[in-house]
Amino acid sequence: MNQLKRACALLLSLGLTLSLAACGSGGAQPSGTADTTPAPLETAAPEPTPTPAADPYDAVKNYWSADQLTQAWGPDQVVEHLFFHPVIAYPKYAFTDSSASQAQKDGLDDWMVTVDEYNKILNNLYERGYILVRMEDVWTETSDGTGVPHMVRNTLMLPEGK
């Protein structure tokens, strides 16, 4: 099935390429007429400066100042883990306009969340005093003298009451 998809994609791209090449940059002039309009000078459009993608952890790393991080959360204390399957960005297409079976729609509803639900869950966590931390802040990979890697639980510095 995957090879069939690749073959179709190759044929489609080849067809599009050939049709664009057939368009050419100029066309034939009707017999007996001459084009006296000078060709416009091409000027290079300035390249837009891309906006760097935001690191999703920057807000967490930079939200609290060092003087607010007064509570040590040691390796013996629980760090809750929250996991989400892919978030459903377009519920209309997933539930209403979808050609999926009812069982598939029920599976989406059972195992995934919409963007709105995701935002409400995060806000509820914040209201209850939880904060987000990066996994790299919780665990560090080290190796012993023989080079065998293992994970070591870090002590987190958190704002008081979080």
Stockholm file with secondary structure:
# STOCKHOLM 1.0

chainA/1-162         MNQLKRACALLLSLGLTLSLAACGSGGAQPSGTADTTPAPLETAAPEPTPTPAADPYDAVKNYWSADQLTQAWGPDQVVEHLFFHPVIAYPKYAFTDSSASQAQKDGLDDWMVTVDEYNKILNNLYERGYILVRMEDVWTETSDGTGVPHMVRNTLMLPEGK
#=GR chainA/1-162 SS CHHHHHHHHHHHHHHHHHHHHHHCSCCCCCTTCCCCSCCCCCCCCCCCCCCCCCCTTHHHHHHSCGGGEEEEECTTSCCCCCCCCCCBSCHIIIIISCCSCHHHHHHHHHHCCBHHHHHHHHHHHHHTTCCCCCHHHHEEEEECTTCCEEEEECCEEEETTC
#=GC SS_cons         CHHHHHHHHHHHHHHHHHHHHHHCSCCCCCTTCCCCSCCCCCCCCCCCCCCCCCCTTHHHHHHSCGGGEEEEECTTSCCCCCCCCCCBSCHIIIIISCCSCHHHHHHHHHHCCBHHHHHHHHHHHHHTTCCCCCHHHHEEEEECTTCCEEEEECCEEEETTC
//
